[in-house]
Amino acid sequence: MTTRAARRSADASRPTTLARLRPLAFAGVVVGVLTVGAFLAFGDFLNRPATAAGTISVQSSMAGFTPAEIRVKAGSTVTLDWWTQDAAMHLQGGVHTMIAPDLGLREELAAESRRAVVWQVPDKPGTYDVYCDTCCGGKDSPTMHGTIVIEA
């Protein structure tokens, strides 16, 4: 084999710069896709509004209520900082609702908004269902329910 042929053979077996960069580029794309996916899945937790002391922050979304359980004292007055980032087109009538018939609670929240709900907690300790009936199957959807626990 001549030296020229030997050089060509050696050059052909050496990986090109593009071939060496391909795994790095693939890894970069994978990391980017996972980052965007994580932001879309958990983005609501990154920009939760700040609440005043003694106020309970409650988010309504198409996944239900966050937190799923609200604990309050019987007979107390509670302020719920209720908010949503859901767009009107996803909500029947453009609102989320917070309904607990046993507690006399029936509130509406416009899409992409926030408001304070001052609620006089009944003097009836127990565990009660709260639901939204304007989103994702409404009351029949298992994800659109939460729990209000009234402690003595």
Beta strands, then each sheet from edge to edge (+ up, - down):
strand 1: 55-61
strand 2: 64-66
strand 3: 69-73
strand 4: 77-83
strand 5: 95-100
strand 6: 105-110
strand 7: 114-120
strand 8: 126-131
strand 9: 145-151
sheet 1: 2+ 1- 4- 7+
sheet 2: 3+ 9+ 8-
sheet 3: 5+ 6-
end
